[in-house]
Amino acid sequence: MKNIVNISLTMIALVVLIVSVGSAQIAPENRLNIWAVSDGSILVGANSTDSKAGPYFGGSVAYGLGSGVSLYIESGYGWTNYQSVDGLKLVSIPVLGGVTYNFGQLLNSNIVQPYVGASGGAFNYLLQQDGTTIAFSGNEQKTTSFGLEGIAGVSFKINEDVAIDIRGKYDHAFSKRDNGNSLESQEWSNVGVGGGISYNFSF
């Protein structure tokens, strides 16, 4: 199973790098960075037994504070599929705010810029089959939970405004009190890999 997961994530990452648009959440000092990102992702941990990889599409705006530090906000839409039931997927819609640190200055490099970051916010989850949210005993299987996300990647500058990058992420949404909704009583963890292009601009 682990080999299948690793192969799937590798293939998704290669496809994403070839056909998608994305970027790092880093920005030069006093400038904005806008990106649209595409990841391949999969559930990990306690609730991952029956899951298989799915896509994530999102975007963010980052602002450079200087000394390699950027603040950013991110949102997106993605899902992971289930192997045992056709059309069943767990949809994730995060709304996050975070900070990144760019190591390019420490490496004295203007081209290769490794970075790490962390964010927190709301993770909205929906359990859907064939595009319809599932309901058990009259309760729709959807929830909004607090979660955290860590990212790490490398950005490769083409010029002062454009860069290409790859990134990996890990997110974890915490459980809430169970009010008859099975999604609320569980914790969810996800790993994703993606990459693409970023654009910086002044205002």
C-alpha positions as CSV (number, residue, x, y, z in Angstrom):
1,M,0.0,0.0,0.0
2,K,2.8,2.4,0.9
3,N,4.5,1.8,-2.4
4,I,1.3,2.5,-4.3
5,V,0.8,5.7,-2.4
6,N,4.4,6.8,-3.1
7,I,4.2,6.0,-6.8
8,S,0.8,7.8,-7.0
9,L,2.1,10.9,-5.3
10,T,5.2,10.9,-7.5
11,M,3.2,10.6,-10.7
12,I,0.8,13.3,-9.6
13,A,3.7,15.6,-8.7
14,L,5.2,15.1,-12.2
15,V,1.9,15.8,-13.9
16,V,1.3,18.9,-11.7
17,L,4.8,20.3,-12.6
18,I,4.1,19.9,-16.3
19,V,0.5,21.1,-16.6
20,S,-0.4,23.2,-13.6
21,V,0.1,26.8,-12.4
22,G,1.3,27.3,-8.8
23,S,3.8,29.1,-6.7
24,A,5.5,29.6,-3.4
25,Q,4.0,31.8,-0.7
26,I,7.0,34.0,-0.6
27,A,7.3,37.7,-1.6
28,P,10.1,40.3,-1.9
29,E,10.2,43.0,0.7
30,N,7.2,45.4,0.4
31,R,5.8,43.6,-2.6
32,L,2.9,41.3,-3.2
33,N,3.1,37.7,-4.6
34,I,0.0,36.1,-6.1
35,W,-0.2,32.4,-7.0
36,A,-2.5,29.7,-8.1
37,V,-1.5,26.3,-7.0
38,S,-2.3,22.7,-8.0
39,D,-1.3,19.8,-5.7
40,G,-1.8,16.1,-5.7
41,S,-2.8,15.0,-2.2
42,I,-3.8,12.0,-0.1
43,L,-5.1,11.4,3.4
44,V,-2.6,9.9,5.9
45,G,-3.0,8.6,9.5
46,A,-6.0,7.0,11.2
47,N,-8.6,7.8,8.5
48,S,-6.5,7.0,5.5
49,T,-7.0,3.2,5.1
50,D,-9.5,3.4,2.2
51,S,-8.3,6.7,0.7
52,K,-6.6,7.3,-2.6
53,A,-5.0,10.4,-4.1
54,G,-7.0,13.4,-5.4
55,P,-6.3,17.0,-6.6
56,Y,-6.2,20.3,-4.8
57,F,-6.5,23.7,-6.5
58,G,-6.0,27.0,-4.7
59,G,-4.4,30.4,-4.5
60,S,-3.0,32.9,-2.1
61,V,-1.7,36.4,-1.7
62,A,1.6,37.0,0.1
63,Y,3.2,40.2,1.3
64,G,7.0,40.5,2.0
65,L,8.0,42.0,5.3
66,G,11.7,41.8,4.7
67,S,14.5,39.6,6.0
68,G,13.0,36.6,4.2
69,V,9.7,36.8,6.0
70,S,6.3,36.9,4.2
71,L,2.7,36.8,5.5
72,Y,0.1,35.1,3.3
73,I,-3.6,34.1,3.1
74,E,-4.7,31.0,1.2
75,S,-7.8,29.2,0.2
76,G,-8.6,26.4,-2.2
77,Y,-10.7,23.4,-3.1
78,G,-9.6,19.8,-3.2
79,W,-10.7,16.2,-2.5
80,T,-9.4,12.7,-1.8
81,N,-11.2,9.7,-3.2
82,Y,-12.1,6.4,-1.7
83,Q,-11.1,3.0,-3.2
84,S,-14.1,1.0,-2.0
85,V,-17.0,3.3,-3.2
86,D,-17.0,4.8,-6.7
87,G,-17.8,8.5,-6.6
88,L,-17.2,8.9,-2.9
89,K,-14.8,11.7,-1.9
90,L,-13.9,13.9,1.1
91,V,-13.9,17.5,-0.1
92,S,-11.6,20.0,1.7
93,I,-11.9,23.8,1.5
94,P,-9.3,25.5,3.7
95,V,-9.2,29.2,4.6
96,L,-5.7,29.8,6.1
97,G,-3.4,32.6,7.2
98,G,0.3,32.0,7.8
99,V,3.9,33.0,7.5
100,T,6.9,31.8,5.5
101,Y,10.6,32.2,5.8
102,N,12.8,32.3,2.7
103,F,16.3,30.9,3.1
104,G,17.7,32.5,-0.1
105,Q,19.4,35.3,1.7
106,L,21.2,33.0,4.1
107,L,22.4,31.0,1.1
108,N,23.4,34.2,-0.6
109,S,21.4,33.1,-3.6
110,N,19.1,35.2,-5.7
111,I,17.9,32.3,-7.9
112,V,17.4,29.2,-5.6
113,Q,15.3,30.1,-2.6
114,P,14.2,27.3,-0.3
115,Y,11.4,28.2,2.1
116,V,9.4,26.8,5.0
117,G,6.1,28.0,6.4
118,A,3.2,27.4,8.8
119,S,-0.4,28.5,8.8
120,G,-3.6,28.0,10.7
121,G,-7.3,28.5,10.1
122,A,-10.6,26.8,9.1
123,F,-10.8,23.5,7.3
124,N,-14.3,22.9,5.8
125,Y,-14.9,19.2,5.0
126,L,-17.8,17.6,3.1
127,L,-18.4,13.9,2.4
128,Q,-19.9,13.7,-1.0
129,Q,-20.9,11.0,-3.5
130,D,-21.4,11.9,-7.1
131,G,-21.3,15.6,-6.2
132,T,-24.0,15.4,-3.5
133,T,-23.3,15.9,0.2
134,I,-24.2,12.7,2.1
135,A,-26.7,12.8,5.0
136,F,-27.0,10.3,7.8
137,S,-30.2,10.4,10.0
138,G,-30.9,13.9,8.6
139,N,-27.5,15.2,9.3
140,E,-25.4,16.4,6.4
141,Q,-21.8,15.1,6.6
142,K,-20.0,18.4,6.6
143,T,-18.0,20.3,9.3
144,T,-15.7,23.2,9.8
145,S,-12.7,22.5,12.1
146,F,-9.6,24.4,13.2
147,G,-6.5,23.1,11.6
148,L,-2.8,23.7,11.0
149,E,-0.6,23.4,7.9
150,G,3.1,23.2,7.4
151,I,4.8,23.7,4.0
152,A,8.3,23.4,2.6
153,G,9.5,24.1,-0.9
154,V,12.1,25.6,-3.3
155,S,11.5,28.6,-5.5
156,F,13.6,29.1,-8.6
157,K,13.6,32.8,-9.8
158,I,13.4,33.4,-13.6
159,N,13.6,37.2,-13.2
160,E,12.6,39.8,-10.5
161,D,8.9,39.1,-11.0
162,V,8.5,35.5,-12.1
163,A,9.6,32.2,-10.4
164,I,8.9,28.5,-10.7
165,D,8.7,26.3,-7.6
166,I,7.8,23.0,-6.1
167,R,6.3,22.5,-2.6
168,G,5.1,19.8,-0.2
169,K,2.6,20.3,2.5
170,Y,1.1,18.6,5.5
171,D,-2.1,19.7,7.2
172,H,-4.1,18.4,10.2
173,A,-7.6,19.3,11.1
174,F,-8.6,18.7,14.8
175,S,-11.8,17.0,15.9
176,K,-14.9,18.8,17.3
177,R,-17.6,17.6,19.6
178,D,-19.7,14.9,17.9
179,N,-23.2,16.2,17.3
180,G,-24.4,13.3,15.3
181,N,-21.9,14.2,12.5
182,S,-19.2,11.6,12.1
183,L,-16.8,14.1,10.4
184,E,-16.8,16.3,13.5
185,S,-15.7,13.6,15.8
186,Q,-12.6,12.7,13.8
187,E,-9.2,14.3,13.0
188,W,-8.0,14.5,9.4
189,S,-4.4,14.6,8.1
190,N,-3.4,15.2,4.5
191,V,-0.1,15.2,2.5
192,G,0.3,17.1,-0.8
193,V,2.9,17.7,-3.4
194,G,2.7,20.3,-6.2
195,G,4.5,23.1,-8.1
196,G,4.2,25.9,-10.7
197,I,4.7,29.6,-11.3
198,S,4.6,32.7,-9.1
199,Y,4.3,36.4,-9.9
200,N,5.4,39.4,-7.8
201,F,4.2,43.0,-8.3
202,S,4.4,46.3,-6.6
203,F,1.4,48.5,-5.6
